[in-house]
Amino acid sequence: MTEEELAFKCKQADNQARKELYEQYGGSLLAICLRYIGDRETACDVLHDGFLRIYQSIGQFKYQGQGSLKAWLSRVMVNEALGYLRKHVQMAKQEVLVEEVPDMVDENDGVSDIPRKALMRMISELPDGYRTVFNLYVFEEKSHKEIANILGITEHTSSSQFYRAKMLMARKIKEYRKEHNS
């Protein structure tokens, strides 16, 4: 069944199509939730709520074979995860001077030699605020201005949280390499 046919059947409240939609996209959408939330149990709750929102709003989704159903589903799930974080996680609003954090990242130091699963685990271990900003900046390609608007923080807070997330990731990557290259 094509994305267009699946979307159409879901619009018609076809339970078999809804089940197929869940089975086909549930894994990748759970990965999105885990990337933002970090805790598997909570991520599963957010996934559940996200699918309820998807089933409610798919009728308004004007899918006409252009664009990707998966991209739309991903956007809904990102918004659901961000909504959860806004409600349940107190974002660090205290501004930190970037200059106070020592520079530990080599910008040319790639991570292509580290398995994706290990990188996702490292990201999930970041503190909530850092992880959210890191995800929005790296995976959603949002600017610090956009992130500030989405999360209700200043641009400076967004950039300092991203910088700190990079520092923590650099440290985790260094530890991983030391552990796995010995």
C-alpha positions as CSV (number, residue, x, y, z in Angstrom):
1,M,0.0,0.0,0.0
2,T,1.4,3.4,-0.9
3,E,1.7,6.3,1.6
4,E,-1.2,8.0,-0.2
5,E,-3.5,5.0,0.0
6,L,-2.5,4.4,3.7
7,A,-3.2,8.1,4.5
8,F,-6.5,8.0,2.7
9,K,-7.6,4.8,4.6
10,C,-6.6,6.4,7.9
11,K,-8.6,9.4,7.0
12,Q,-11.6,7.1,6.7
13,A,-10.9,5.8,10.2
14,D,-10.0,2.3,8.9
15,N,-8.6,0.5,11.9
16,Q,-6.6,-2.0,9.8
17,A,-4.9,1.0,8.1
18,R,-4.2,2.7,11.4
19,K,-2.6,-0.5,12.7
20,E,-0.5,-0.7,9.5
21,L,0.5,2.9,10.0
22,Y,1.6,2.2,13.5
23,E,3.5,-1.0,12.5
24,Q,5.2,0.7,9.6
25,Y,6.3,4.0,11.3
26,G,6.1,3.2,15.0
27,G,9.8,2.3,15.4
28,S,11.2,5.3,13.7
29,L,8.7,7.6,15.6
30,L,9.7,6.0,18.9
31,A,13.4,6.7,18.0
32,I,12.4,10.4,17.6
33,C,10.7,10.3,21.0
34,L,13.7,8.6,22.7
35,R,16.0,11.2,21.1
36,Y,14.1,14.0,22.8
37,I,12.8,12.4,26.0
38,G,15.7,10.0,26.9
39,D,13.6,7.8,29.1
40,R,12.1,4.8,27.2
41,E,8.9,4.5,29.3
42,T,8.1,8.2,29.0
43,A,9.0,8.1,25.3
44,C,6.5,5.3,24.8
45,D,3.9,7.5,26.5
46,V,4.7,10.4,24.2
47,L,4.6,8.0,21.2
48,H,1.1,6.9,22.3
49,D,-0.1,10.5,22.7
50,G,1.5,11.4,19.4
51,F,-0.4,8.6,17.6
52,L,-3.6,9.7,19.1
53,R,-2.9,13.2,17.8
54,I,-2.0,11.7,14.4
55,Y,-5.2,9.7,14.2
56,Q,-7.2,12.8,15.2
57,S,-5.5,15.2,12.8
58,I,-4.9,13.0,9.8
59,G,-8.3,13.9,8.5
60,Q,-7.1,17.5,8.1
61,F,-3.8,16.4,6.6
62,K,-4.0,17.2,2.9
63,Y,-1.7,14.4,1.7
64,Q,-1.9,14.4,-2.1
65,G,1.1,12.2,-2.9
66,Q,3.5,15.2,-2.7
67,G,5.9,15.2,0.2
68,S,6.3,12.4,2.6
69,L,3.8,11.0,5.0
70,K,6.7,9.9,7.1
71,A,8.0,13.5,7.2
72,W,4.6,14.7,8.4
73,L,4.4,12.0,11.0
74,S,7.9,12.8,12.2
75,R,7.0,16.5,12.5
76,V,3.9,15.6,14.6
77,M,6.0,13.4,16.9
78,V,8.7,16.1,17.3
79,N,6.0,18.6,18.3
80,E,4.5,16.1,20.7
81,A,7.9,15.5,22.3
82,L,8.5,19.2,22.6
83,G,5.0,19.7,24.0
84,Y,5.8,17.1,26.7
85,L,9.1,18.8,27.5
86,R,7.5,22.2,27.8
87,K,4.9,20.8,30.2
88,H,7.1,18.5,32.3
89,V,10.7,19.6,32.2
90,Q,11.9,22.8,33.6
91,M,14.2,24.3,31.0
92,A,17.3,25.8,32.4
93,K,16.6,29.5,32.1
94,Q,19.7,30.6,33.8
95,E,22.1,32.1,31.2
96,V,25.6,30.9,31.2
97,L,28.5,32.6,29.7
98,V,29.9,30.5,26.9
99,E,33.4,31.7,27.7
100,E,33.2,30.0,31.1
101,V,33.2,26.5,29.5
102,P,36.6,25.3,28.3
103,D,36.9,24.5,24.6
104,M,37.2,20.8,24.2
105,V,35.8,20.1,20.7
106,D,37.9,19.6,17.6
107,E,35.5,20.8,14.9
108,N,37.2,18.4,12.4
109,D,36.7,15.4,14.7
110,G,34.1,13.2,12.9
111,V,32.0,10.6,14.6
112,S,31.6,8.3,11.6
113,D,33.5,5.5,13.3
114,I,31.0,5.4,16.2
115,P,27.9,3.2,15.8
116,R,24.7,5.1,15.5
117,K,23.2,3.3,18.4
118,A,26.1,4.4,20.7
119,L,25.7,8.0,19.5
120,M,21.9,8.0,20.2
121,R,22.6,6.6,23.7
122,M,25.1,9.4,24.3
123,I,22.5,12.0,23.1
124,S,19.9,10.4,25.4
125,E,22.2,10.8,28.4
126,L,22.5,14.6,27.9
127,P,20.7,16.7,30.5
128,D,17.1,17.5,29.3
129,G,17.6,21.1,28.3
130,Y,20.9,20.4,26.5
131,R,19.4,17.4,24.7
132,T,16.4,19.3,23.5
133,V,18.5,22.2,22.1
134,F,21.0,19.7,20.6
135,N,18.2,17.8,18.9
136,L,16.5,20.9,17.5
137,Y,19.8,22.4,16.2
138,V,21.4,19.2,14.8
139,F,18.4,17.0,13.7
140,E,15.7,19.6,13.0
141,E,18.2,22.2,11.7
142,K,16.6,25.0,13.7
143,S,18.5,28.3,14.3
144,H,19.1,29.5,17.8
145,K,16.5,32.2,17.2
146,E,13.9,29.5,16.2
147,I,14.9,27.3,19.2
148,A,14.5,30.3,21.5
149,N,11.0,31.0,20.2
150,I,10.0,27.3,20.4
151,L,11.3,26.8,24.0
152,G,10.6,30.2,25.4
153,I,14.3,30.9,26.2
154,T,16.8,33.5,24.9
155,E,19.0,32.9,21.9
156,H,22.0,33.1,24.2
157,T,20.6,30.4,26.4
158,S,20.0,28.2,23.3
159,S,23.5,28.7,22.0
160,S,25.1,28.1,25.5
161,Q,23.1,25.0,26.0
162,F,24.1,23.7,22.6
163,Y,27.7,24.5,23.3
164,R,27.6,22.7,26.6
165,A,25.8,19.7,24.9
166,K,28.6,19.6,22.3
167,M,31.2,19.6,25.1
168,L,29.5,16.8,26.9
169,M,29.2,14.9,23.6
170,A,32.9,15.4,22.9
171,R,33.7,14.1,26.4
172,K,31.5,11.0,25.9
173,I,32.9,10.4,22.4
174,K,36.4,10.6,23.8
175,E,35.6,8.2,26.6
176,Y,33.9,5.8,24.1
177,R,37.0,5.8,21.8
178,K,39.3,5.3,24.7
179,E,37.2,2.4,25.9
180,H,36.7,0.8,22.5
181,N,40.2,1.4,21.0
182,S,42.2,-0.1,23.9
